[in-house]
């Protein structure tokens, strides 16, 4: 009985920790971006400082310190077994581009401790951006 109670307590604690991660403001930083086509083939790579801040309501992308994209989050699916290491977040939102609303999808996936991010404008599937963050941290 004690083992069952201990196991249930540990599982509940882990579930709360994983869910709490989804409500946090996180910042991903990278020094390189890969542009890929719809099939995942590399189109080009760029060495640039990228910072992506994600909170409950929006995603902000800065490239070399300049704000590039601000997207308002419309839906967010978050499922992490081990916070920041094993799981997936899918964010659907709307960004402004040339005065028009553009649907965007941001997918963050962790597998075997490696986190990758895929950013795409839903109308431009042949030029998606893939980032492997150098740093993935909560923002206080």
N, C-alpha and C positions, 0 to 999 in steps of 0.2 A: 504494500500500500504506500509506503514511504517513497519507493522508487517511482511509482506512478505519479504521485503528488509532485515530486521533484521534477520529473520529466515535463509535466504539464506547466509547472511554474517557469521552467527554462524556455519552453516553447512560447508561452505567453509573453515573456520578456523579450525574446527575439522578434516576435511579431510586432510588438509595440516599437521596438528600435527600428525595424525596417519601415514601418508606416511613418514614424516620426521623420525619417530621412526624407520622405516625399514631400513633407510640408516645410522643409528648410530652404533657405536661400543658399544656392551653391554657385561656385565660380569654377569654371574649367579654363585652364590656360594652356596654350600650346605655342610652339615656335614654328610649326609647319602645317600647311593645309594641302590636302590632296583633292584635286577636282577629278571626279569620276563620271562616267556616262551611266545610262540606265542599267547596263549589264554589269557594272562594277569595274570596267576597264579604266585604268589610269589615263587621264587626258593630260594633266600637268600637275606639278608640285610647286608650291611657293613657300619660301622661307619668310615668314612674317609673324609678328607677335599678335596672337589672337586671345581675347578674353571673352568668355560667354558667361553672363550672369543670368541665372534662372531663379525666379521667385514664384510665389503662388499665382501671380497675375500676368507676368510678362517675361520675355526673353530679350536681353540686350546683348548685341554683338559689337565688340570693339576690335578694330584691326589697326595695329601700330598706334594705338592710343586714340584713334578717331572712331566715333560712333558710326556704325554702318547700317545696322538693322535693329529695329525695335518691333517685336511682335507681341501682340496681345494674345494670351493663352485662352483658347475656347474649350479645350478638353485636355485632360492629362491622365494617362494610365501609368501607374507606377507599381512595379513588382520586383522587389529586390530580396533575394534569399540572404545574402551577406551584403550589408551596406557598402556601396562604392566598389564592390568587387565582383559580385555575381548576381545579375538581374537585368532588368530592362525598364526604361521609361520611354513612353511615346507621347509626345506633345504635339497637339494640332493647334494652330493659331492663325492669325492674320497680321501681315506686315504691310506697311505702306511702301509702294515703289512707284515712282513717277506719278504720284497723286492718286494711284489706284490701290484698292485692297487686293493683296495677293495672299492666297492660302499658303501656309508653310507647314512642314512637318519636321520635327526634330526628334531623332531617336538616339537615346544613350543606352549603350549595352555594355555590360560587364561580363566577361567570361574568363575563367581561370586567373582572376586578378587584373586583367587588362581591360581598360575602359576605352571604348571608341564612341564617337559621336558622328552622326550623319545628319546633315542639314540639307533640306531641299525646298525649293519653291515648287509648289505642286504643278505649276504651268511650265516649268523648265526642268524636266526630269533628265535631260541629257547633260546637265551640268550641276551635279550634286557635290557638296563639300563634305569630305570625310576628315575627321581630326582624331588623332590619338593624343589625348591631353597629357602634358607633362605634369600637371597638378590638377587634382580634383578635390576641392575642399568646401566645407560649410563656411558661410559668411555669418559673422555674429550680428 
